[in-house]
Amino acid sequence: QSVLTQPPSVSGAPGQRVTISCTGSSSNIGSGYDVHWYQQVPGTAPKLLIYGSTNRPSGVPDRFSGSKSGTSASLAITGLQAEDEADYYCQSYDNSLSASDFVLFGGGTKLTVL
Amino acid sequence: QITLKESGPTLVKPTQTLTLTCTFSGFSLSTGGVGVGWIRQPPGKALEWLALIYWNDDKRYSPSLKTRLTITKVTSKNQVVLTMTNLGPVDTSTYFCAHLRHPFDVWSAYDYWGQGTLVTVSS
């Protein structure tokens, strides 16, 4: 089954900018499917951060932004804050199996605020 | 305001069948385009998409789990039910249900999530 690859961990100091990558393939991100991003504090449900690759739901600070190019996508967080420390997941869609398409999540990235 | 809540057993024996119920409010599965999905997360691991059901009873499943999953809806009760057969220890996970943000689009994000329910598979 296809995968979306994320770095296991990233870190940054308060106020800094960090990016989290999500690398897919021609059967998912490269096929033009949107990428969505979630933030999950351990022990809680995921929270939607970015949808449609670049859009923020209302209430999500503009410190969070998303981009997509080719077979990859990225989540950028500027002005890092202690409260941003969490796990981050990307989501896309895959059409590599002829019989059925499916939703795909990345392996997750743990963000540590130093 | 949209809310979802999962319910079901917390402990299941290997080979048994798991039935989870998602009870929601703030939207209706009788409205065109609406969808509710199930996603699970083993302890300390990543999210895994399981299934999705639409207002019109169209259903989608994870290819790797398709033979073991059944998703149904009880529109009058605002509920979605997920059944998983032949459970094993690897199925120990927190199971979430979630609301599909964009009507009709199976590739849409999920904008509202339940709190999740931890299911442990052990004898």
Interface residues (C-beta under 8 A of the other chain):
Chain A: Q1 Y33 D34 H36 Y38 T44 A45 P46 K47 L48 Y51 G52 P57 Y89 Q91 S92 Y93 L97 A99 S100 D101 F102 V103 L104 F105 G106 G107 G108
Chain B: G37 I39 K45 A46 L47 E48 W49 L52 R60 Y61 S62 P63 S64 K66 F96 R101 H102 V106 W107 S108 A109 Y110 D111 W113 G114 Q115 G116
